[in-house]
Amino acid sequence: MIFYFGVLLLILNYFSLSLSNSLTTDESSLIAFKNYTNNSTSLHNWSTQAPICRWIGVSCGAKHRCVTSLSLPGLSLQGTIAPHLGNLTFLRVLNIPSNNFTGVLPSELSKLRRLEYINVGTNNLTGEIPTWLGGLLELRRMYLHSNRFSGGIPSSLFINNSRLEVLDLENNQLIRGLIPNAMFNVSSLLSINLARNKLSGNLPINMCSNTPQLRNFSVGGNQLSGDIPKNIAQCRELEILELQANYFNGDIPTEIGFLSKLKYLLLWQNEFKGSIPGQIIGNLTSLIWLNLQSNNFTGSIPKQGWNLPSLTFLALDSNNLTGTIPEEFGNLASLNNLILSSNKLTAWCKSLDWQNTTRAFSFAIP
């Protein structure tokens, strides 16, 4: 009995010592993070005189009291990100957006095997997107937007990560390669934002085969081309589709009409042609925002398809539309902005009367 009691005591002492070492490591790692930054006056209570779990922006686990979250958004912190953060072995949340961090994401962060959330957006980080991010298998949300990352999007981000829900790479300097097909094999994805880069090539023809939960797909402001894949119909949960300011062409596929939950459809400044598909638009009864301006649409504005009770913004300007403005626009009970300028429209339909409405309009017509 004495022997077993001794063994138990040794085990308890081991775990106690391990926990103590972990707390010491967490403290020294955060002190190093502070020392790597300039203008760190906002971290005024980061001192060995105060318990680490009470430091500004620091949260700890209820049981082990190790650091589980570091959240320091918008504190004007400057400098590079300390590699010592990789020693925070229990860290689940790294949230340091809207500061002025420079340099690269240190490879030591690859040791954060419990990390679920990383947000380093709106800084001045450079270099290529690290391939080791794909090895963080618990990662669910990845926000790298509004930095100066360059190169391409590594396929390795998606090969083993089956839990990723949000990918935000907007407003970087990504210019190399296509959008990797592997991205669209992550069935857990809810939001993909690649807008305002310089990505080129076509969208994968099977982009929606394995992304049934996708709600946001934003790739506006790139150099993408080709048709909208007909496979888009399988993204039945899609609420935001932003393809504006690219070189997409062809007709708007009828398959878009299956996206009954779509709220924002932005196709402006592309090379779409043909007529405006009223029947397709009419199926999108959840639409709030529809922008088709600056394309090559021809023919008259269709009379059908305007029973859209939530539509607040409609822009069809800068096309080659002809004929009259349909009176069916009067069915748009929530419409606040209607922009039709720079077309070849000849007349306002006489039966369309907005004079008795109390709504505020911003009209731009020929």
C-alpha positions as CSV (number, residue, x, y, z in Angstrom):
1,M,0.0,0.0,0.0
2,I,2.9,2.3,0.9
3,F,4.5,1.6,-2.5
4,Y,1.3,2.5,-4.5
5,F,0.9,5.7,-2.4
6,G,4.4,6.6,-3.3
7,V,3.8,6.1,-7.0
8,L,0.7,8.2,-6.8
9,L,2.5,11.0,-5.1
10,L,5.2,10.9,-7.7
11,I,2.6,11.2,-10.5
12,L,0.9,14.1,-8.8
13,N,4.3,15.9,-8.3
14,Y,5.1,15.3,-12.0
15,F,1.8,16.9,-13.2
16,S,2.2,19.7,-10.7
17,L,5.7,20.4,-11.9
18,S,4.6,20.2,-15.6
19,L,1.9,22.7,-15.0
20,S,4.2,25.0,-13.2
21,N,6.7,24.8,-16.1
22,S,3.9,25.4,-18.6
23,L,2.8,28.5,-16.7
24,T,6.4,29.8,-16.6
25,T,6.8,29.1,-20.3
26,D,3.5,31.0,-21.1
27,E,4.6,34.0,-19.1
28,S,8.1,34.2,-20.7
29,S,6.6,33.7,-24.1
30,L,4.2,36.6,-23.7
31,I,6.9,38.8,-22.2
32,A,9.0,38.1,-25.3
33,F,6.0,39.0,-27.5
34,K,5.7,42.4,-25.7
35,N,9.5,43.0,-26.1
36,Y,9.2,42.4,-29.8
37,T,6.6,45.2,-30.1
38,N,6.9,49.0,-30.1
39,N,4.2,51.2,-28.7
40,S,3.2,48.5,-26.2
41,T,1.8,51.0,-23.6
42,S,-1.6,49.4,-24.0
43,L,-0.1,46.3,-22.4
44,H,0.7,48.2,-19.2
45,N,-0.3,45.4,-16.8
46,W,1.9,42.8,-18.6
47,S,4.2,42.3,-15.7
48,T,5.4,39.5,-13.5
49,Q,3.8,41.4,-10.6
50,A,0.3,40.5,-12.0
51,P,-1.1,37.1,-12.6
52,I,-0.8,36.2,-16.3
53,C,-4.4,35.3,-16.6
54,R,-5.3,38.9,-15.7
55,W,-3.1,40.5,-18.3
56,I,-4.9,42.6,-21.0
57,G,-6.0,40.4,-23.8
58,V,-5.1,37.1,-22.2
59,S,-7.5,34.3,-21.3
60,C,-6.7,31.1,-19.5
61,G,-8.2,27.7,-19.2
62,A,-10.5,27.2,-16.1
63,K,-8.7,24.1,-14.9
64,H,-5.0,24.2,-16.0
65,R,-4.8,28.1,-16.0
66,C,-2.6,28.0,-19.2
67,V,-3.1,30.6,-21.9
68,T,-5.8,29.6,-24.3
69,S,-6.5,33.0,-26.0
70,L,-4.5,36.1,-27.0
71,S,-6.8,38.8,-28.2
72,L,-5.3,42.3,-28.9
73,P,-7.2,43.9,-31.8
74,G,-6.7,47.5,-32.7
75,L,-4.1,48.5,-30.1
76,S,-1.6,50.1,-32.6
77,L,1.0,47.5,-31.7
78,Q,4.1,47.7,-33.9
79,G,7.0,45.4,-34.6
80,T,7.3,41.7,-35.6
81,I,5.4,38.8,-34.2
82,A,7.6,37.0,-31.7
83,P,8.3,33.3,-32.5
84,H,8.0,32.6,-28.8
85,L,4.2,32.5,-29.3
86,G,4.7,29.0,-30.6
87,N,5.4,27.9,-27.1
88,L,1.8,28.6,-26.0
89,T,0.9,25.0,-26.4
90,F,-2.7,25.4,-25.1
91,L,-3.5,28.4,-27.3
92,R,-6.8,28.1,-29.2
93,V,-7.3,31.8,-30.3
94,L,-4.7,34.2,-31.8
95,N,-6.5,37.5,-32.5
96,I,-4.2,40.4,-33.3
97,P,-5.8,42.3,-36.2
98,S,-5.8,46.0,-37.0
99,N,-2.3,46.7,-35.6
100,N,1.0,47.4,-37.5
101,F,2.8,44.1,-37.3
102,T,5.4,43.6,-40.0
103,G,7.6,40.8,-41.3
104,V,6.5,37.2,-41.8
105,L,4.4,34.8,-39.8
106,P,7.1,32.9,-37.8
107,S,7.3,29.2,-38.5
108,E,7.3,28.5,-34.8
109,L,3.5,29.1,-34.8
110,S,3.3,25.7,-36.5
111,K,3.6,24.2,-33.0
112,L,0.2,25.6,-32.0
113,R,-1.6,22.3,-32.6
114,R,-4.7,23.3,-30.6
115,L,-5.2,26.6,-32.5
116,E,-8.8,27.0,-33.8
117,Y,-8.8,30.7,-34.7
118,I,-6.2,33.0,-36.2
119,N,-6.8,36.6,-37.1
120,V,-3.8,38.7,-38.2
121,G,-5.8,40.8,-40.7
122,T,-5.2,44.5,-41.3
123,N,-1.5,44.5,-40.6
124,N,1.6,44.8,-42.8
125,L,2.7,41.2,-42.9
126,T,4.7,40.1,-45.9
127,G,6.1,36.9,-47.5
128,E,4.2,34.0,-48.8
129,I,1.3,32.4,-47.1
130,P,2.9,29.7,-44.9
131,T,2.3,26.1,-46.0
132,W,2.6,25.0,-42.3
133,L,-0.9,26.6,-41.7
134,G,-2.2,23.4,-43.4
135,G,-0.8,21.4,-40.5
136,L,-2.9,23.0,-37.9
137,L,-5.7,20.4,-38.0
138,E,-7.9,22.1,-35.4
139,L,-8.0,25.4,-37.3
140,R,-11.5,26.6,-38.2
141,R,-11.2,30.2,-39.0
142,M,-8.3,31.8,-40.8
143,Y,-8.2,35.6,-41.3
144,L,-5.1,36.9,-43.2
145,H,-6.8,39.8,-45.0
146,S,-5.4,43.2,-45.7
147,N,-1.8,42.4,-45.5
148,R,0.9,42.2,-48.1
149,F,1.2,38.5,-48.5
150,S,2.4,37.6,-52.0
151,G,2.8,34.5,-54.2
152,G,0.0,32.1,-54.6
153,I,-2.5,30.1,-52.4
154,P,-0.8,26.9,-51.3
155,S,-2.8,23.7,-51.9
156,S,-1.4,22.3,-48.7
157,L,-3.7,24.6,-46.7
158,F,-6.6,22.3,-47.6
159,I,-5.3,18.8,-48.1
160,N,-5.5,17.7,-44.4
161,N,-7.7,20.4,-42.8
162,S,-11.2,19.0,-42.6
163,R,-12.5,21.6,-40.1
164,L,-11.8,24.9,-41.8
165,E,-14.9,27.1,-42.0
166,V,-13.7,30.6,-42.9
167,L,-10.9,31.5,-45.2
168,D,-10.3,35.3,-45.6
169,L,-7.3,36.3,-47.9
170,E,-8.9,39.5,-49.2
171,N,-6.7,42.5,-50.1
172,N,-3.3,41.0,-50.4
173,Q,-0.9,40.7,-53.3
174,L,-1.6,37.1,-54.4
175,I,-0.6,36.9,-58.0
176,R,0.8,33.5,-58.7
177,G,-1.2,30.5,-59.9
178,L,-4.9,29.6,-60.0
179,I,-7.3,29.1,-57.2
180,P,-6.4,25.6,-56.0
181,N,-8.9,22.9,-56.6
182,A,-8.1,21.4,-53.2
183,M,-9.8,24.4,-51.6
184,F,-13.2,23.1,-52.8
185,N,-12.7,19.7,-51.2
186,V,-13.1,21.1,-47.7
187,S,-16.7,20.3,-47.1
188,S,-16.8,22.3,-43.8
189,L,-16.2,25.7,-45.6
190,L,-18.8,28.4,-44.9
191,S,-17.0,31.4,-46.3
192,I,-14.3,32.0,-48.9
193,N,-13.0,35.5,-49.5
194,L,-10.2,36.0,-52.0
195,A,-11.3,39.5,-53.2
196,R,-8.9,42.3,-54.2
197,N,-5.9,40.3,-55.2
198,K,-4.5,39.5,-58.7
199,L,-5.6,35.9,-59.0
200,S,-6.1,34.6,-62.6
201,G,-7.6,31.7,-64.4
202,N,-11.0,30.1,-64.3
203,L,-13.1,28.9,-61.5
204,P,-13.0,25.1,-61.1
205,I,-16.0,23.5,-62.9
206,N,-16.7,21.3,-59.8
207,M,-16.4,24.1,-57.2
208,C,-19.6,23.3,-55.4
209,S,-19.5,19.5,-55.6
210,N,-17.9,19.2,-52.1
211,T,-18.8,22.5,-50.5
212,P,-22.5,22.1,-49.6
213,Q,-22.4,24.5,-46.7
214,L,-20.8,27.4,-48.5
215,R,-22.6,30.7,-47.8
216,N,-20.1,33.3,-49.0
217,F,-18.0,33.2,-52.1
218,S,-16.2,36.5,-52.8
219,V,-13.5,36.8,-55.5
220,G,-14.2,40.3,-56.7
221,G,-11.3,42.5,-57.9
222,N,-9.1,39.9,-59.4
223,Q,-8.2,38.8,-63.0
224,L,-10.4,35.7,-63.2
225,S,-12.0,34.8,-66.5
226,G,-14.2,32.2,-68.1
227,D,-17.8,31.2,-67.4
228,I,-19.6,30.9,-64.1
229,P,-19.6,27.1,-63.6
230,K,-23.0,25.4,-63.9
231,N,-22.0,23.5,-60.8
232,I,-22.8,26.6,-58.8
233,A,-26.3,25.2,-58.4
234,Q,-25.0,22.8,-55.8
235,C,-24.0,25.6,-53.4
236,R,-27.6,25.7,-52.2
237,E,-26.7,27.6,-49.0
238,L,-25.0,30.5,-50.8
239,E,-26.1,33.9,-49.6
240,I,-23.3,36.1,-51.1
241,L,-21.8,35.7,-54.6
242,E,-19.3,38.4,-55.5
243,L,-17.6,38.1,-58.8
244,Q,-17.3,41.8,-59.7
245,A,-14.4,43.5,-61.4
246,N,-13.0,40.4,-63.2
247,Y,-13.1,39.2,-66.8
248,F,-15.9,36.6,-66.5
249,N,-17.9,36.2,-69.7
250,G,-20.7,34.3,-71.4
251,D,-24.3,34.3,-70.3
252,I,-25.5,34.2,-66.7
253,P,-26.1,30.4,-66.2
254,T,-29.7,29.4,-65.5
255,E,-28.3,27.3,-62.6
256,I,-27.9,30.5,-60.5
257,G,-31.7,30.5,-60.3
258,F,-31.5,27.5,-57.9
259,L,-29.8,29.6,-55.3
260,S,-32.9,30.5,-53.4
261,K,-31.0,31.8,-50.3
262,L,-28.9,34.3,-52.3
263,K,-29.0,37.8,-50.9
264,Y,-26.1,39.6,-52.7
265,L,-25.3,39.0,-56.3
266,L,-22.5,41.3,-57.6
267,L,-21.5,40.7,-61.2
268,W,-20.6,44.2,-62.2
269,Q,-17.6,45.2,-64.4
270,N,-17.2,41.9,-66.2
271,E,-17.8,40.8,-69.8
272,F,-21.2,39.0,-69.5
273,K,-23.4,39.2,-72.5
274,G,-26.8,38.3,-73.8
275,S,-30.1,39.4,-72.2
276,I,-30.8,40.0,-68.6
277,P,-32.4,36.7,-67.4
278,G,-35.6,37.7,-65.8
279,Q,-36.7,34.2,-65.1
280,I,-33.5,33.4,-63.3
281,I,-33.6,36.6,-61.2
282,G,-37.3,35.9,-60.4
283,N,-36.3,32.8,-58.5
284,L,-33.9,34.6,-56.2
285,T,-36.6,35.8,-53.9
286,S,-34.2,36.6,-51.0
287,L,-32.2,39.1,-53.1
288,I,-31.3,42.3,-51.3
289,W,-28.6,43.6,-53.7
290,L,-28.3,43.0,-57.4
291,N,-25.5,44.8,-59.4
292,L,-25.1,43.9,-63.1
293,Q,-23.6,47.2,-64.3
294,S,-20.7,47.6,-66.7
295,N,-21.2,44.4,-68.7
296,N,-22.4,43.8,-72.3
297,F,-26.0,42.9,-71.7
298,T,-28.3,43.7,-74.6
299,G,-32.0,43.7,-75.4
300,S,-34.8,45.1,-73.2
301,I,-35.2,44.8,-69.5
302,P,-37.4,41.8,-68.9
303,K,-40.9,42.4,-67.4
304,Q,-40.9,39.2,-65.4
305,G,-38.7,38.5,-62.4
306,W,-39.2,41.6,-60.3
307,N,-41.3,40.2,-57.5
308,L,-38.4,40.6,-55.1
309,P,-39.8,41.9,-51.8
310,S,-36.3,42.4,-50.1
311,L,-34.5,44.1,-53.0
312,T,-33.1,47.5,-51.9
313,F,-30.4,48.1,-54.6
314,L,-30.6,47.5,-58.4
315,A,-28.0,48.6,-60.8
316,L,-28.2,47.9,-64.6
317,D,-26.3,50.9,-65.8
318,S,-23.5,50.9,-68.4
319,N,-24.8,48.1,-70.6
320,N,-26.5,48.2,-74.0
321,L,-30.1,47.8,-72.9
322,T,-32.9,49.2,-75.0
323,G,-36.7,49.7,-74.8
324,T,-38.7,51.1,-71.9
325,I,-38.3,50.8,-68.2
326,P,-40.9,48.1,-67.1
327,E,-43.7,49.0,-64.9
328,E,-43.0,45.8,-62.9
329,F,-40.4,47.7,-61.1
330,G,-43.3,49.0,-59.1
331,N,-43.4,45.6,-57.4
332,L,-40.1,46.2,-55.7
333,A,-41.5,47.4,-52.4
334,S,-38.1,47.8,-50.7
335,L,-36.2,49.3,-53.5
336,N,-34.2,52.4,-52.5
337,N,-31.6,52.7,-55.3
338,L,-32.3,52.2,-59.0
339,I,-29.5,53.0,-61.4
340,L,-30.1,52.6,-65.2
341,S,-27.9,55.3,-66.7
342,S,-25.6,54.8,-69.8
343,N,-27.9,52.5,-71.7
344,K,-30.2,53.1,-74.7
345,L,-33.5,53.1,-72.8
346,T,-36.0,55.4,-74.5
347,A,-38.8,56.1,-72.0
348,W,-40.1,55.8,-68.5
349,C,-43.2,53.6,-68.4
350,K,-46.2,55.9,-68.0
351,S,-48.0,53.5,-65.7
352,L,-45.1,53.4,-63.3
353,D,-45.8,56.0,-60.6
354,W,-43.4,56.6,-57.7
355,Q,-44.9,60.0,-56.7
356,N,-47.0,58.6,-53.9
357,T,-44.3,56.6,-52.3
358,T,-42.5,57.7,-49.0
359,R,-39.4,55.9,-49.9
360,A,-36.1,57.7,-50.6
361,F,-34.8,57.0,-54.1
362,S,-31.5,57.6,-55.7
363,F,-32.3,57.5,-59.4
364,A,-29.8,57.7,-62.2
365,I,-31.5,57.4,-65.6
366,P,-30.8,58.8,-69.0
